[in-house]
Amino acid sequence: YLRGAKDYALAFLASPLYRIHPITISFIGLGFGLIAGFFLMQQQYWLGLIFWLINRILDGLDGTVARQTGRQSDLGGYIDILFDFAIYAFIPISLTVGAPSTEAFLSLSFLLASFYINAASWMYLAAILEKRRQGAQAKGELTTITMPSGLIGGAETVLFFSLFMIWPQQLILLFVSMGILVLVTTGQRLVWAARYLNKY
């Protein structure tokens, strides 16, 4: 539902980009994300926020353009998720480098560890579901592979990362809070997998 709503909202931005290959849009988005990180290292939080949000818009546009022009590909989906994870790591690291402290680095470590565990939980589960032919195509999903849902998804990640830049004074609290919620998401997925995979 959210992906369909996002595609509708981005449709007016996507039409002028039809001549640009979706993978090129992914690379441009990566560039904006990296620039956001460099601004954050300099404590230029509002500039970082602007470039971060542009990165997220472009992340949505690459998939929208791909679907509307019939240029969806496994390579495009692979590059898209790879670049997402690169920026999801780079932004918190940049914020911590910009305002270093022992507590900040510890909370950063906790956050990145939660990302690492969560990624394993959904990527391997997605692979199992695709192997069983119960993945994205079977469910009519628009993504390259199925993405099992949980408490923290794409929209919540954008919100939390934006709060990191809007409220940098509370960065440690926000890092820890997001890390806990990501681990809760992993737990939700584990419970679902234990019930579903044993049943089918």
N, CA and C atoms as an extended XYZ file, in Angstrom:
600
Properties=species:S:1:pos:R:3:atomname:S:1:resname:S:1:resid:I:1 pbc="F F F"
N         0.834       -1.209        0.000 N   TYR     1
C         0.000        0.000        0.000 CA  TYR     1
C         0.862        1.249        0.000 C   TYR     1
N         1.862        1.287        0.914 N   LEU     2
C         2.714        2.469        0.989 CA  LEU     2
C         3.510        2.662       -0.287 C   LEU     2
N         3.968        1.555       -0.886 N   ARG     3
C         4.743        1.678       -2.122 CA  ARG     3
C         3.874        2.227       -3.246 C   ARG     3
N         2.615        1.765       -3.317 N   GLY     4
C         1.713        2.282       -4.334 CA  GLY     4
C         1.431        3.758       -4.133 C   GLY     4
N         1.232        4.164       -2.866 N   ALA     5
C         1.008        5.575       -2.564 CA  ALA     5
C         2.234        6.404       -2.906 C   ALA     5
N         3.417        5.850       -2.623 N   LYS     6
C         4.658        6.557       -2.944 CA  LYS     6
C         4.806        6.729       -4.449 C   LYS     6
N         4.506        5.674       -5.212 N   ASP     7
C         4.589        5.761       -6.668 CA  ASP     7
C         3.643        6.829       -7.202 C   ASP     7
N         2.445        6.899       -6.642 N   TYR     8
C         1.476        7.905       -7.078 CA  TYR     8
C         1.994        9.310       -6.791 C   TYR     8
N         2.562        9.492       -5.587 N   ALA     9
C         3.062       10.812       -5.202 CA  ALA     9
C         4.261       11.232       -6.041 C   ALA     9
N         5.080       10.255       -6.455 N   LEU    10
C         6.292       10.568       -7.210 CA  LEU    10
C         6.074       10.571       -8.718 C   LEU    10
N         4.869       10.224       -9.164 N   ALA    11
C         4.630       10.077      -10.601 CA  ALA    11
C         4.913       11.367      -11.363 C   ALA    11
N         4.529       12.510      -10.781 N   PHE    12
C         4.733       13.778      -11.494 CA  PHE    12
C         6.206       14.144      -11.586 C   PHE    12
N         7.028       13.660      -10.644 N   LEU    13
C         8.468       13.890      -10.709 CA  LEU    13
C         9.147       12.895      -11.635 C   LEU    13
N         8.557       11.722      -11.762 N   ALA    14
C         9.192       10.662      -12.546 CA  ALA    14
C         9.105       10.914      -14.045 C   ALA    14
N         8.012       11.508      -14.512 N   SER    15
C         7.808       11.636      -15.959 CA  SER    15
C         8.924       12.388      -16.680 C   SER    15
N         9.508       13.469      -16.118 N   PRO    16
C        10.616       14.123      -16.833 CA  PRO    16
C        11.898       13.295      -16.849 C   PRO    16
N        11.937       12.225      -16.066 N   LEU    17
C        13.160       11.424      -15.944 CA  LEU    17
C        13.107       10.139      -16.761 C   LEU    17
N        12.085        9.978      -17.588 N   TYR    18
C        11.917        8.720      -18.311 CA  TYR    18
C        13.096        8.396      -19.218 C   TYR    18
N        13.809        9.421      -19.695 N   ARG    19
C        14.943        9.166      -20.588 CA  ARG    19
C        16.197        8.747      -19.821 C   ARG    19
N        16.175        8.929      -18.505 N   ILE    20
C        17.329        8.558      -17.679 CA  ILE    20
C        17.138        7.125      -17.200 C   ILE    20
N        18.177        6.324      -17.319 N   HIS    21
C        18.067        4.932      -16.873 CA  HIS    21
C        17.899        4.890      -15.354 C   HIS    21
N        17.020        4.031      -14.836 N   PRO    22
C        16.807        3.956      -13.387 CA  PRO    22
C        18.084        3.726      -12.585 C   PRO    22
N        19.016        2.943      -13.117 N   ILE    23
C        20.265        2.700      -12.384 CA  ILE    23
C        21.084        3.981      -12.284 C   ILE    23
N        21.022        4.820      -13.323 N   THR    24
C        21.699        6.122      -13.259 CA  THR    24
C        21.110        6.971      -12.146 C   THR    24
N        19.783        6.932      -12.005 N   ILE    25
C        19.126        7.669      -10.918 CA  ILE    25
C        19.601        7.143       -9.572 C   ILE    25
N        19.795        5.833       -9.458 N   SER    26
C        20.306        5.247       -8.212 CA  SER    26
C        21.687        5.796       -7.873 C   SER    26
N        22.549        5.912       -8.878 N   PHE    27
C        23.893        6.444       -8.649 CA  PHE    27
C        23.845        7.921       -8.251 C   PHE    27
N        22.962        8.683       -8.888 N   ILE    28
C        22.816       10.095       -8.517 CA  ILE    28
C        22.335       10.198       -7.070 C   ILE    28
N        21.379        9.353       -6.704 N   GLY    29
C        20.893        9.334       -5.327 CA  GLY    29
C        21.991        9.000       -4.341 C   GLY    29
N        22.830        8.035       -4.696 N   LEU    30
C        23.971        7.701       -3.836 CA  LEU    30
C        24.859        8.916       -3.629 C   LEU    30
N        25.099        9.668       -4.693 N   GLY    31
C        25.924       10.868       -4.575 CA  GLY    31
C        25.342       11.868       -3.593 C   GLY    31
N        24.033       12.089       -3.663 N   PHE    32
C        23.394       13.014       -2.721 CA  PHE    32
C        23.501       12.497       -1.291 C   PHE    32
N        23.373       11.193       -1.108 N   GLY    33
C        23.509       10.626        0.232 CA  GLY    33
C        24.903       10.806        0.794 C   GLY    33
N        25.911       10.617       -0.046 N   LEU    34
C        27.297       10.801        0.404 CA  LEU    34
C        27.571       12.264        0.740 C   LEU    34
N        27.046       13.172       -0.077 N   ILE    35
C        27.214       14.600        0.209 CA  ILE    35
C        26.540       14.950        1.532 C   ILE    35
N        25.356       14.377        1.778 N   ALA    36
C        24.672       14.600        3.059 CA  ALA    36
C        25.570       14.200        4.216 C   ALA    36
N        26.219       13.045        4.090 N   GLY    37
C        27.111       12.582        5.149 CA  GLY    37
C        28.270       13.529        5.389 C   GLY    37
N        28.851       14.053        4.328 N   PHE    38
C        29.976       14.977        4.487 CA  PHE    38
C        29.538       16.278        5.163 C   PHE    38
N        28.329       16.758        4.853 N   PHE    39
C        27.809       17.936        5.555 CA  PHE    39
C        27.619       17.635        7.042 C   PHE    39
N        27.135       16.450        7.350 N   LEU    40
C        26.892       16.087        8.748 CA  LEU    40
C        28.191       15.977        9.536 C   LEU    40
N        29.261       15.547        8.881 N   MET    41
C        30.562       15.518        9.555 CA  MET    41
C        31.005       16.918        9.981 C   MET    41
N        30.529       17.929        9.245 N   GLN    42
C        30.860       19.321        9.559 CA  GLN    42
C        29.796       19.981       10.434 C   GLN    42
N        28.870       19.182       10.934 N   GLN    43
C        27.753       19.655       11.759 CA  GLN    43
C        26.853       20.638       11.009 C   GLN    43
N        26.812       20.503        9.706 N   GLN    44
C        25.887       21.291        8.888 CA  GLN    44
C        24.589       20.482        8.751 C   GLN    44
N        23.838       20.458        9.850 N   TYR    45
C        22.733       19.514        9.954 CA  TYR    45
C        21.596       19.788        8.973 C   TYR    45
N        21.270       21.046        8.758 N   TRP    46
C        20.148       21.340        7.871 CA  TRP    46
C        20.497       21.057        6.418 C   TRP    46
N        21.736       21.347        6.024 N   LEU    47
C        22.168       20.978        4.676 CA  LEU    47
C        22.197       19.458        4.531 C   LEU    47
N        22.683       18.790        5.573 N   GLY    48
C        22.676       17.332        5.555 CA  GLY    48
C        21.269       16.783        5.404 C   GLY    48
N        20.317       17.390        6.123 N   LEU    49
C        18.926       16.943        6.055 CA  LEU    49
C        18.366       17.109        4.647 C   LEU    49
N        18.650       18.255        4.030 N   ILE    50
C        18.148       18.509        2.674 CA  ILE    50
C        18.678       17.460        1.696 C   ILE    50
N        19.987       17.209        1.747 N   PHE    51
C        20.576       16.243        0.822 CA  PHE    51
C        20.115       14.816        1.139 C   PHE    51
N        19.900       14.521        2.411 N   TRP    52
C        19.366       13.215        2.802 CA  TRP    52
C        17.970       13.005        2.222 C   TRP    52
N        17.115       14.029        2.316 N   LEU    53
C        15.755       13.898        1.804 CA  LEU    53
C        15.744       13.783        0.280 C   LEU    53
N        16.649       14.505       -0.385 N   ILE    54
C        16.768       14.347       -1.839 CA  ILE    54
C        17.198       12.920       -2.174 C   ILE    54
N        18.128       12.392       -1.381 N   ASN    55
C        18.551       11.001       -1.567 CA  ASN    55
C        17.370       10.044       -1.477 C   ASN    55
N        16.501       10.275       -0.498 N   ARG    56
C        15.346        9.396       -0.324 CA  ARG    56
C        14.345        9.551       -1.473 C   ARG    56
N        14.170       10.786       -1.944 N   ILE    57
C        13.264       10.999       -3.077 CA  ILE    57
C        13.782       10.270       -4.312 C   ILE    57
N        15.083       10.399       -4.560 N   LEU    58
C        15.677        9.716       -5.711 CA  LEU    58
C        15.614        8.202       -5.545 C   LEU    58
N        15.716        7.733       -4.300 N   ASP    59
C        15.591        6.298       -4.039 CA  ASP    59
C        14.207        5.801       -4.423 C   ASP    59
N        13.204        6.638       -4.227 N   GLY    60
C        11.864        6.270       -4.667 CA  GLY    60
C        11.682        6.410       -6.167 C   GLY    60
N        12.329        7.429       -6.735 N   LEU    61
C        12.153        7.694       -8.159 CA  LEU    61
C        12.767        6.622       -9.048 C   LEU    61
N        13.896        6.038       -8.624 N   ASP    62
C        14.514        5.038       -9.503 CA  ASP    62
C        13.570        3.860       -9.741 C   ASP    62
N        12.929        3.395       -8.667 N   GLY    63
C        11.983        2.296       -8.817 CA  GLY    63
C        10.733        2.698       -9.582 C   GLY    63
N        10.242        3.920       -9.326 N   THR    64
C         9.050        4.402      -10.026 CA  THR    64
C         9.307        4.508      -11.519 C   THR    64
N        10.439        5.106      -11.887 N   VAL    65
C        10.796        5.228      -13.307 CA  VAL    65
C        10.952        3.844      -13.933 C   VAL    65
N        11.592        2.929      -13.201 N   ALA    66
C        11.787        1.572      -13.726 CA  ALA    66
C        10.451        0.898      -14.012 C   ALA    66
N         9.502        1.024      -13.091 N   ARG    67
C         8.207        0.374      -13.278 CA  ARG    67
C         7.402        1.032      -14.397 C   ARG    67
N         7.439        2.355      -14.471 N   GLN    68
C         6.612        3.056      -15.450 CA  GLN    68
C         7.175        2.986      -16.863 C   GLN    68
N         8.446        2.661      -16.994 N   THR    69
C         9.058        2.560      -18.326 CA  THR    69
C         9.389        1.120      -18.705 C   THR    69
N         8.988        0.167      -17.865 N   GLY    70
C         9.241       -1.235      -18.162 CA  GLY    70
C        10.704       -1.617      -18.106 C   GLY    70
N        11.477       -0.914      -17.250 N   ARG    71
C        12.914       -1.196      -17.168 CA  ARG    71
C        13.309       -1.756      -15.803 C   ARG    71
N        12.374       -2.431      -15.141 N   GLN    72
C        12.725       -3.117      -13.900 CA  GLN    72
C        13.714       -4.238      -14.199 C   GLN    72
N        14.680       -4.416      -13.327 N   SER    73
C        15.660       -5.484      -13.531 CA  SER    73
C        16.176       -5.963      -12.184 C   SER    73
N        16.671       -7.193      -12.171 N   ASP    74
C        17.275       -7.726      -10.954 CA  ASP    74
C        18.509       -6.915      -10.568 C   ASP    74
N        19.290       -6.492      -11.576 N   LEU    75
C        20.478       -5.684      -11.288 CA  LEU    75
C        20.086       -4.365      -10.641 C   LEU    75
N        19.032       -3.734      -11.162 N   GLY    76
C        18.573       -2.474      -10.581 CA  GLY    76
C        18.136       -2.637       -9.143 C   GLY    76
N        17.396       -3.714       -8.854 N   GLY    77
C        16.969       -3.972       -7.483 CA  GLY    77
C        18.137       -4.234       -6.560 C   GLY    77
N        19.131       -4.951       -7.082 N   TYR    78
C        20.326       -5.261       -6.288 CA  TYR    78
C        21.109       -3.992       -5.961 C   TYR    78
N        21.322       -3.151       -6.969 N   ILE    79
C        22.056       -1.898       -6.757 CA  ILE    79
C        21.297       -0.996       -5.799 C   ILE    79
N        19.981       -0.953       -5.938 N   ASP    80
C        19.157       -0.091       -5.094 CA  ASP    80
C        19.309       -0.447       -3.618 C   ASP    80
N        19.204       -1.731       -3.287 N   ILE    81
C        19.301       -2.120       -1.873 CA  ILE    81
C        20.727       -1.967       -1.365 C   ILE    81
N        21.716       -2.213       -2.232 N   LEU    82
C        23.112       -2.044       -1.838 CA  LEU    82
C        23.400       -0.591       -1.479 C   LEU    82
N        22.926        0.331       -2.309 N   PHE    83
C        23.144        1.754       -2.050 CA  PHE    83
C        22.368        2.212       -0.819 C   PHE    83
N        21.159        1.667       -0.624 N   ASP    84
C        20.388        1.992        0.580 CA  ASP    84
C        21.190        1.670        1.838 C   ASP    84
N        21.733        0.468        1.890 N   PHE    85
C        22.460        0.047        3.085 CA  PHE    85
C        23.749        0.845        3.265 C   PHE    85
N        24.384        1.223        2.164 N   ALA    86
C        25.591        2.049        2.264 CA  ALA    86
C        25.269        3.386        2.926 C   ALA    86
N        24.178        4.012        2.508 N   ILE    87
C        23.802        5.306        3.080 CA  ILE    87
C        23.268        5.144        4.495 C   ILE    87
N        22.538        4.060        4.756 N   TYR    88
C        22.040        3.820        6.115 CA  TYR    88
C        23.191        3.658        7.111 C   TYR    88
N        24.330        3.197        6.657 N   ALA    89
C        25.506        3.114        7.531 CA  ALA    89
C        26.250        4.440        7.577 C   ALA    89
N        26.387        5.092        6.414 N   PHE    90
C        27.224        6.291        6.311 CA  PHE    90
C        26.654        7.474        7.089 C   PHE    90
N        25.338        7.640        7.086 N   ILE    91
C        24.728        8.794        7.759 CA  ILE    91
C        24.970        8.761        9.272 C   ILE    91
N        24.661        7.668        9.986 N   PRO    92
C        24.946        7.655       11.428 CA  PRO    92
C        26.433        7.772       11.746 C   PRO    92
N        27.275        7.146       10.918 N   ILE    93
C        28.720        7.272       11.132 CA  ILE    93
C        29.146        8.726       10.986 C   ILE    93
N        28.633        9.408        9.976 N   SER    94
C        28.979       10.812        9.748 CA  SER    94
C        28.548       11.689       10.913 C   SER    94
N        27.350       11.445       11.421 N   LEU    95
C        26.865       12.214       12.569 CA  LEU    95
C        27.758       12.017       13.783 C   LEU    95
N        28.211       10.803       13.998 N   THR    96
C        29.058       10.506       15.155 CA  THR    96
C        30.449       11.093       14.984 C   THR    96
N        30.984       11.020       13.776 N   VAL    97
C        32.296       11.626       13.504 CA  VAL    97
C        32.228       13.139       13.694 C   VAL    97
N        31.084       13.735       13.358 N   GLY    98
C        30.928       15.176       13.504 CA  GLY    98
C        30.836       15.635       14.943 C   GLY    98
N        30.366       14.781       15.832 N   ALA    99
C        30.248       15.125       17.257 CA  ALA    99
C        30.692       13.921       18.076 C   ALA    99
N        31.989       13.625       18.073 N   PRO   100
C        32.472       12.370       18.668 CA  PRO   100
C        32.461       12.381       20.192 C   PRO   100
N        32.159       11.223       20.750 N   SER   101
C        32.286       10.975       22.186 CA  SER   101
C        32.229        9.466       22.373 C   SER   101
N        32.680        9.005       23.525 N   THR   102
C        32.627        7.569       23.793 CA  THR   102
C        31.194        7.064       23.742 C   THR   102
N        30.281        7.824       24.341 N   GLU   103
C        28.875        7.411       24.372 CA  GLU   103
C        28.280        7.373       22.966 C   GLU   103
N        28.665        8.357       22.151 N   ALA   104
C        28.145        8.405       20.782 CA  ALA   104
C        28.611        7.196       19.978 C   ALA   104
N        29.885        6.835       20.119 N   PHE   105
C        30.397        5.691       19.372 CA  PHE   105
C        29.794        4.375       19.874 C   PHE   105
N        29.540        4.282       21.180 N   LEU   106
C        28.902        3.075       21.713 CA  LEU   106
C        27.470        2.939       21.191 C   LEU   106
N        26.734        4.050       21.193 N   SER   107
C        25.356        3.994       20.697 CA  SER   107
C        25.337        3.744       19.191 C   SER   107
N        26.312        4.301       18.472 N   LEU   108
C        26.434        4.021       17.043 CA  LEU   108
C        26.678        2.530       16.803 C   LEU   108
N        27.562        1.945       17.599 N   SER   109
C        27.857        0.515       17.462 CA  SER   109
C        26.605       -0.324       17.684 C   SER   109
N        25.816        0.051       18.682 N   PHE   110
C        24.571       -0.665       18.956 CA  PHE   110
C        23.600       -0.542       17.785 C   PHE   110
N        23.470        0.677       17.245 N   LEU   111
C        22.556        0.899       16.125 CA  LEU   111
C        22.975        0.085       14.903 C   LEU   111
N        24.257        0.158       14.546 N   LEU   112
C        24.723       -0.565       13.364 CA  LEU   112
C        24.624       -2.078       13.560 C   LEU   112
N        24.854       -2.547       14.793 N   ALA   113
C        24.692       -3.978       15.073 CA  ALA   113
C        23.241       -4.404       14.870 C   ALA   113
N        22.311       -3.550       15.282 N   SER   114
C        20.893       -3.879       15.094 CA  SER   114
C        20.550       -3.936       13.607 C   SER   114
N        21.143       -3.026       12.817 N   PHE   115
C        20.931       -3.056       11.366 CA  PHE   115
C        21.451       -4.369       10.778 C   PHE   115
N        22.628       -4.765       11.235 N   TYR   116
C        23.292       -5.976       10.727 CA  TYR   116
C        22.431       -7.209       11.003 C   TYR   116
N        21.946       -7.309       12.233 N   ILE   117
C        21.110       -8.452       12.616 CA  ILE   117
C        19.789       -8.426       11.854 C   ILE   117
N        19.198       -7.244       11.750 N   ASN   118
C        17.923       -7.114       11.051 CA  ASN   118
C        18.055       -7.467        9.573 C   ASN   118
N        19.146       -7.029        8.953 N   ALA   119
C        19.356       -7.330        7.537 CA  ALA   119
C        19.424       -8.834        7.309 C   ALA   119
N        20.143       -9.525        8.197 N   ALA   120
C        20.223      -10.982        8.079 CA  ALA   120
C        18.845      -11.611        8.241 C   ALA   120
N        18.039      -11.055        9.151 N   SER   121
C        16.729      -11.646        9.436 CA  SER   121
C        15.796      -11.554        8.242 C   SER   121
N        15.790      -10.416        7.552 N   TRP   122
C        14.830      -10.311        6.449 CA  TRP   122
C        15.391      -10.789        5.120 C   TRP   122
N        16.696      -10.622        4.902 N   MET   123
C        17.241      -11.050        3.610 CA  MET   123
C        17.219      -12.572        3.469 C   MET   123
N        17.605      -13.283        4.530 N   TYR   124
C        17.603      -14.746        4.425 CA  TYR   124
C        16.181      -15.275        4.392 C   TYR   124
N        15.297      -14.643        5.164 N   LEU   125
C        13.894      -15.048        5.125 CA  LEU   125
C        13.312      -14.799        3.736 C   LEU   125
N        13.660      -13.665        3.142 N   ALA   126
C        13.197      -13.367        1.784 CA  ALA   126
C        13.701      -14.416        0.800 C   ALA   126
N        14.957      -14.837        0.965 N   ALA   127
C        15.521      -15.857        0.077 CA  ALA   127
C        14.762      -17.178        0.209 C   ALA   127
N        14.412      -17.536        1.448 N   ILE   128
C        13.651      -18.776        1.673 CA  ILE   128
C        12.280      -18.690        1.006 C   ILE   128
N        11.611      -17.549        1.175 N   LEU   129
C        10.281      -17.379        0.585 CA  LEU   129
C        10.344      -17.395       -0.939 C   LEU   129
N        11.389      -16.763       -1.500 N   GLU   130
C        11.541      -16.790       -2.957 CA  GLU   130
C        11.800      -18.219       -3.433 C   GLU   130
N        12.605      -18.971       -2.693 N   LYS   131
C        12.898      -20.363       -3.056 CA  LYS   131
C        11.624      -21.201       -3.068 C   LYS   131
N        10.723      -20.891       -2.125 N   ARG   132
C         9.457      -21.630       -2.036 CA  ARG   132
C         8.400      -21.073       -2.988 C   ARG   132
N         8.795      -20.116       -3.815 N   ARG   133
C         7.872      -19.457       -4.746 CA  ARG   133
C         6.724      -18.772       -4.006 C   ARG   133
N         7.053      -18.198       -2.853 N   GLN   134
C         6.072      -17.458       -2.060 CA  GLN   134
C         6.557      -16.024       -1.840 C   GLN   134
N         7.342      -15.534       -2.793 N   GLY   135
C         7.966      -14.228       -2.648 CA  GLY   135
C         7.212      -13.115       -3.341 C   GLY   135
N         7.975      -12.152       -3.861 N   ALA   136
C         7.395      -10.923       -4.398 CA  ALA   136
C         6.432      -11.183       -5.555 C   ALA   136
N         6.833      -12.027       -6.498 N   GLN   137
C         5.983      -12.271       -7.663 CA  GLN   137
C         4.683      -12.956       -7.267 C   GLN   137
N         4.769      -13.929       -6.379 N   ALA   138
C         3.570      -14.652       -5.947 CA  ALA   138
C         2.602      -13.739       -5.198 C   ALA   138
N         3.152      -12.767       -4.472 N   LYS   139
C         2.318      -11.867       -3.676 CA  LYS   139
C         1.902      -10.616       -4.442 C   LYS   139
N         2.403      -10.468       -5.669 N   GLY   140
C         2.083       -9.278       -6.443 CA  GLY   140
C         2.788       -8.033       -5.946 C   GLY   140
N         3.918       -8.212       -5.265 N   GLU   141
C         4.676       -7.066       -4.764 CA  GLU   141
C         5.478       -6.436       -5.897 C   GLU   141
N         5.797       -5.161       -5.748 N   LEU   142
C         6.494       -4.428       -6.800 CA  LEU   142
C         8.006       -4.471       -6.651 C   LEU   142
N         8.495       -4.986       -5.528 N   THR   143
C         9.937       -5.036       -5.293 CA  THR   143
C        10.551       -6.248       -5.985 C   THR   143
N        11.891       -6.234       -6.122 N   THR   144
C        12.590       -7.333       -6.785 CA  THR   144
C        12.435       -8.628       -6.005 C   THR   144
N        12.581       -8.553       -4.680 N   ILE   145
C        12.324       -9.693       -3.805 CA  ILE   145
C        11.347       -9.249       -2.729 C   ILE   145
N        10.709      -10.219       -2.082 N   THR   146
C         9.761       -9.879       -1.032 CA  THR   146
C        10.482       -9.269        0.166 C   THR   146
N         9.813       -8.338        0.825 N   MET   147
C        10.386       -7.678        1.993 CA  MET   147
C         9.447       -7.877        3.171 C   MET   147
N         9.668       -8.920        3.977 N   PRO   148
C         8.798       -9.172        5.126 CA  PRO   148
C         8.690       -7.940        6.018 C   PRO   148
N         7.477       -7.566        6.364 N   SER   149
C         7.259       -6.320        7.097 CA  SER   149
C         7.573       -6.473        8.575 C   SER   149
N         7.678       -5.324        9.249 N   GLY   150
C         7.937       -5.291       10.680 CA  GLY   150
C         7.683       -3.899       11.215 C   GLY   150
N         7.970       -3.704       12.481 N   LEU   151
C         7.712       -2.425       13.138 CA  LEU   151
C         8.463       -1.281       12.470 C   LEU   151
N         9.755       -1.501       12.164 N   ILE   152
C        10.569       -0.474       11.521 CA  ILE   152
C        10.770       -0.842       10.054 C   ILE   152
N        10.249       -0.007        9.181 N   GLY   153
C        10.407       -0.193        7.744 CA  GLY   153
C        11.032        1.036        7.118 C   GLY   153
N        10.827        1.191        5.823 N   GLY   154
C        11.445        2.304        5.114 CA  GLY   154
C        10.990        3.668        5.602 C   GLY   154
N         9.683        3.850        5.781 N   ALA   155
C         9.159        5.149        6.202 CA  ALA   155
C         9.658        5.525        7.596 C   ALA   155
N         9.673        4.545        8.495 N   GLU   156
C        10.140        4.806        9.860 CA  GLU   156
C        11.636        5.127        9.884 C   GLU   156
N        12.383        4.496        8.980 N   THR   157
C        13.818        4.779        8.892 CA  THR   157
C        14.054        6.209        8.436 C   THR   157
N        13.307        6.652        7.434 N   VAL   158
C        13.428        8.041        6.970 CA  VAL   158
C        13.108        8.999        8.112 C   VAL   158
N        12.069        8.700        8.876 N   LEU   159
C        11.679        9.557        9.997 CA  LEU   159
C        12.779        9.623       11.047 C   LEU   159
N        13.298        8.476       11.463 N   PHE   160
C        14.336        8.458       12.491 CA  PHE   160
C        15.594        9.181       12.021 C   PHE   160
N        16.034        8.904       10.802 N   PHE   161
C        17.250        9.541       10.307 CA  PHE   161
C        17.073       11.051       10.209 C   PHE   161
N        15.877       11.487        9.827 N   SER   162
C        15.609       12.929        9.784 CA  SER   162
C        15.679       13.527       11.183 C   SER   162
N        15.156       12.803       12.172 N   LEU   163
C        15.235       13.274       13.556 CA  LEU   163
C        16.678       13.363       14.036 C   LEU   163
N        17.541       12.450       13.564 N   PHE   164
C        18.959       12.534       13.931 CA  PHE   164
C        19.518       13.910       13.580 C   PHE   164
N        19.102       14.449       12.444 N   MET   165
C        19.645       15.718       11.958 CA  MET   165
C        18.911       16.925       12.526 C   MET   165
N        17.619       16.746       12.789 N   ILE   166
C        16.835       17.841       13.360 CA  ILE   166
C        17.145       18.025       14.844 C   ILE   166
N        17.453       16.934       15.525 N   TRP   167
C        17.635       16.938       16.983 CA  TRP   167
C        18.965       16.283       17.340 C   TRP   167
N        20.083       16.806       16.839 N   PRO   168
C        21.382       16.149       17.063 CA  PRO   168
C        21.815       16.137       18.522 C   PRO   168
N        21.235       17.031       19.336 N   GLN   169
C        21.588       17.047       20.758 CA  GLN   169
C        21.148       15.763       21.461 C   GLN   169
N        20.170       15.081       20.892 N   GLN   170
C        19.652       13.841       21.480 CA  GLN   170
C        20.040       12.624       20.636 C   GLN   170
N        21.182       12.725       19.960 N   LEU   171
C        21.586       11.681       19.025 CA  LEU   171
C        21.739       10.321       19.701 C   LEU   171
N        22.339       10.297       20.887 N   ILE   172
C        22.563        9.025       21.580 CA  ILE   172
C        21.228        8.362       21.913 C   ILE   172
N        20.294        9.145       22.446 N   LEU   173
C        18.966        8.618       22.768 CA  LEU   173
C        18.268        8.091       21.519 C   LEU   173
N        18.369        8.839       20.426 N   LEU   174
C        17.717        8.429       19.187 CA  LEU   174
C        18.353        7.170       18.602 C   LEU   174
N        19.694        7.094       18.646 N   PHE   175
C        20.385        5.890       18.172 CA  PHE   175
C        19.920        4.659       18.950 C   PHE   175
N        19.914        4.778       20.272 N   VAL   176
C        19.536        3.639       21.115 CA  VAL   176
C        18.066        3.275       20.899 C   VAL   176
N        17.209        4.289       20.810 N   SER   177
C        15.777        4.029       20.613 CA  SER   177
C        15.527        3.306       19.300 C   SER   177
N        16.166        3.790       18.244 N   MET   178
C        15.964        3.134       16.956 CA  MET   178
C        16.532        1.718       16.972 C   MET   178
N        17.703        1.550       17.570 N   GLY   179
C        18.302        0.220       17.648 CA  GLY   179
C        17.398       -0.774       18.352 C   GLY   179
N        16.777       -0.344       19.447 N   ILE   180
C        15.856       -1.224       20.178 CA  ILE   180
C        14.663       -1.598       19.304 C   ILE   180
N        14.090       -0.607       18.619 N   LEU   181
C        12.927       -0.872       17.773 CA  LEU   181
C        13.282       -1.769       16.585 C   LEU   181
N        14.482       -1.612       16.057 N   VAL   182
C        14.927       -2.485       14.967 CA  VAL   182
C        15.047       -3.927       15.463 C   VAL   182
N        15.569       -4.102       16.681 N   LEU   183
C        15.673       -5.453       17.242 CA  LEU   183
C        14.292       -6.040       17.529 C   LEU   183
N        13.351       -5.195       17.944 N   VAL   184
C        11.969       -5.662       18.114 CA  VAL   184
C        11.420       -6.153       16.775 C   VAL   184
N        11.724       -5.403       15.719 N   THR   185
C        11.308       -5.803       14.373 CA  THR   185
C        11.884       -7.166       14.004 C   THR   185
N        13.156       -7.369       14.321 N   THR   186
C        13.798       -8.658       14.064 CA  THR   186
C        13.091       -9.768       14.835 C   THR   186
N        12.740       -9.484       16.084 N   GLY   187
C        12.018      -10.460       16.893 CA  GLY   187
C        10.658      -10.796       16.302 C   GLY   187
N         9.944       -9.770       15.821 N   GLN   188
C         8.650      -10.006       15.174 CA  GLN   188
C         8.802      -10.954       13.988 C   GLN   188
N         9.813      -10.688       13.193 N   ARG   189
C        10.037      -11.493       11.996 CA  ARG   189
C        10.417      -12.930       12.362 C   ARG   189
N        11.197      -13.080       13.432 N   LEU   190
C        11.599      -14.414       13.884 CA  LEU   190
C        10.393      -15.220       14.341 C   LEU   190
N         9.508      -14.587       15.102 N   VAL   191
C         8.295      -15.268       15.567 CA  VAL   191
C         7.437      -15.684       14.377 C   VAL   191
N         7.276      -14.769       13.419 N   TRP   192
C         6.485      -15.084       12.230 CA  TRP   192
C         7.104      -16.249       11.464 C   TRP   192
N         8.429      -16.227       11.291 N   ALA   193
C         9.118      -17.284       10.547 CA  ALA   193
C         8.973      -18.631       11.249 C   ALA   193
N         9.085      -18.633       12.583 N   ALA   194
C         8.974      -19.882       13.341 CA  ALA   194
C         7.599      -20.509       13.157 C   ALA   194
N         6.574      -19.672       13.074 N   ARG   195
C         5.220      -20.194       12.890 CA  ARG   195
C         4.960      -20.593       11.439 C   ARG   195
N         5.358      -19.729       10.523 N   TYR   196
C         5.004      -19.927        9.116 CA  TYR   196
C         5.834      -21.017        8.454 C   TYR   196
N         7.140      -21.008        8.676 N   LEU   197
C         8.017      -21.946        7.972 CA  LEU   197
C         7.811      -23.381        8.436 C   LEU   197
N         7.375      -23.561        9.675 N   ASN   198
C         7.082      -24.912       10.168 CA  ASN   198
C         5.726      -25.417        9.679 C   ASN   198
N         4.888      -24.477        9.253 N   LYS   199
C         3.530      -24.834        8.844 CA  LYS   199
C         3.475      -25.237        7.377 C   LYS   199
N         4.358      -24.637        6.556 N   TYR   200
C         4.293      -24.875        5.108 CA  TYR   200
C         5.585      -25.493        4.600 C   TYR   200
